[in-house]
């Protein structure tokens, strides 16, 4: 799928930048969230295409598209020094199991 290639390219370009930022700021926790597919207007065409939508859902073990509000927990974790103060240079993959399959 074209969307998969675009997503892979954008993630691949961000990961080295994340590592560079973390190296430049060794005392700062520079982290990222890799979200997977999100049910927003950006993906309206994919959501509306029954065949494409089904193909995507079949590959997400959580069996649903991510909702914008699903970012709250992971973002709070990374923003909390108490919870993630020792986490640095990491990409938190929050994609319903897409990458784990």
C-alpha positions as CSV (number, residue, x, y, z in Angstrom):
1,X,0.0,0.0,0.0
2,X,1.1,3.5,-0.8
3,X,0.2,4.7,2.7
4,X,2.4,2.0,4.2
5,X,5.4,3.2,2.2
6,X,4.8,6.9,3.1
7,X,4.5,6.0,6.8
8,X,7.6,3.8,6.8
9,X,9.6,6.6,5.1
10,X,8.4,9.2,7.6
11,X,9.2,7.0,10.6
12,X,12.6,6.1,9.1
13,X,13.5,9.7,8.7
14,X,12.5,10.7,12.3
15,X,14.3,7.9,14.1
16,X,17.8,9.1,13.3
17,X,16.8,12.7,14.3
18,X,15.5,11.4,17.6
19,X,18.9,9.7,18.3
20,X,20.7,12.9,17.3
21,X,18.6,15.0,19.6
22,X,19.1,12.6,22.5
23,X,22.9,12.6,21.9
24,X,22.9,16.4,21.9
25,X,20.8,16.5,25.1
26,X,22.1,13.7,27.2
27,X,20.2,14.8,30.3
28,X,16.9,15.3,28.5
29,X,14.5,12.5,27.6
30,X,14.0,12.9,23.9
31,X,11.4,10.3,22.9
32,X,8.7,9.8,20.2
33,X,5.4,8.0,19.7
34,X,4.9,5.9,16.6
35,X,1.1,5.8,16.3
36,X,0.1,3.5,13.4
37,X,-3.2,4.1,11.7
38,X,-5.4,6.8,13.3
39,X,-9.1,7.4,12.5
40,X,-8.9,11.0,11.5
41,X,-9.9,13.1,8.4
42,X,-6.4,12.4,7.0
43,X,-7.4,8.8,6.6
44,X,-11.0,9.4,5.6
45,X,-10.5,7.8,2.1
46,X,-9.0,4.6,3.6
47,X,-11.8,4.5,6.2
48,X,-14.5,4.9,3.6
49,X,-13.1,2.2,1.2
50,X,-14.6,-1.0,2.6
51,X,-12.0,-3.3,1.0
52,X,-9.0,-1.2,2.1
53,X,-10.4,-0.6,5.6
54,X,-10.9,-4.4,6.0
55,X,-7.4,-5.1,4.8
56,X,-5.9,-2.7,7.3
57,X,-8.1,-4.0,10.2
58,X,-7.1,-7.6,9.4
59,X,-3.5,-6.6,10.1
60,X,-4.1,-4.8,13.4
61,X,-4.2,-7.3,16.2
62,X,-6.3,-4.8,18.3
63,X,-8.9,-5.0,15.4
64,X,-9.6,-1.3,15.3
65,X,-8.2,2.0,14.1
66,X,-6.6,4.1,16.7
67,X,-8.6,7.1,17.9
68,X,-6.9,10.5,18.7
69,X,-7.8,10.2,22.3
70,X,-5.8,6.9,22.5
71,X,-2.6,9.1,22.5
72,X,-3.4,10.5,26.0
73,X,-1.9,7.7,28.0
74,X,1.3,7.3,26.1
75,X,1.8,11.0,25.9
76,X,1.2,11.4,29.7
77,X,3.7,8.6,30.3
78,X,6.4,10.2,28.3
79,X,5.6,13.7,29.7
80,X,5.9,12.4,33.3
81,X,9.4,12.6,34.7
82,X,8.4,10.2,37.5
83,X,7.0,7.6,35.0
84,X,9.5,7.9,32.2
85,X,12.4,9.9,33.6
86,X,14.9,7.2,32.8
87,X,13.5,6.6,29.3
88,X,15.6,8.3,26.6
89,X,16.0,8.1,22.9
90,X,13.1,5.7,22.5
91,X,10.2,5.4,20.1
92,X,7.1,4.2,21.9
93,X,5.2,2.1,19.3
94,X,1.5,2.4,20.1
95,X,-0.2,0.8,17.0
96,X,-2.5,-1.9,18.3
97,X,0.1,-4.6,17.7
98,X,0.8,-3.8,14.0
99,X,4.6,-3.9,14.3
100,X,4.5,-6.9,16.6
101,X,2.7,-9.2,14.2
